[in-house]
Amino acid sequence: MSIYTFMFMDAAGVSAMLEFDDCADDQAARRRALDLLASAPHRGGVEFWVEGGQPMRVTATDLSASS
């Protein structure tokens, strides 16, 4: 398990920090990001990363595709 940081994105970029969460891997973190976005679909997306890793993003398009 690794600690991932999750932040909501808005039209101007990334907004304030949302949360930290333990995730088994990038795919588990992506599922968590999609869950967070589903709870606030008016946001532009969620950016997430593991410490020292490259940021990844999910957007409303990803949310629609996962439904």
N, C-alpha and C positions, 0 to 999 in steps of 0.2 A: 504494500500500500504506500502511496505517496500523497503528499499534501498538494492539492491544486488550489489556485486562486481563481475565483470567478467574479467577473464584473459585467454589469449591463452596459451595452453600447447604445448611444443615441445618435442623432443625425450629426452632431458635432464631434463625435469620437467616443471615447470610453468615459463613462460616468464614474461616480464614486464606487469604492470597493463594495462588493456584495457579500461574499463569504469565502471561507476556506473550507475545504472538504477533503476527506481521505477517499481516494479512488484507486482501484486496482491497477488501472492502465489508462491510456488515452481514450480508448473506446468507452470505458465506464465514465470517464470525465465528460465525454461528449454527450452521453445519455443524460448525465446530471445537468449539463448546460441546457439541453433541450427541455428537460423538466422545468428548469428555472424560467426559461423563455415562455413556456406554455402557461406559467402562472402570471406572466406579465406580457402578453402578446403585443401591447402597444409600444414596447421597447424595440429598438432596431436589431438587437441581437445580444449575444453573450460572448465575451472573450474569456478564454481560460488558458491556464498554463501551469506546468509543474515547475518548481523552483529550478532556475537555470535553463529551462527549456524555451523553445520558441512559442509565442502566442498562437492559439488556434481560435477559430470563431465559428459560431453557429448563428444563422439568421432566420428570419421568418420563412424564407424559402426552404431552408433545411427542415424547419418545423412542419411545414406543409407536406414535404416529401416523406417524413417519418410517420405521418398519420395513416 
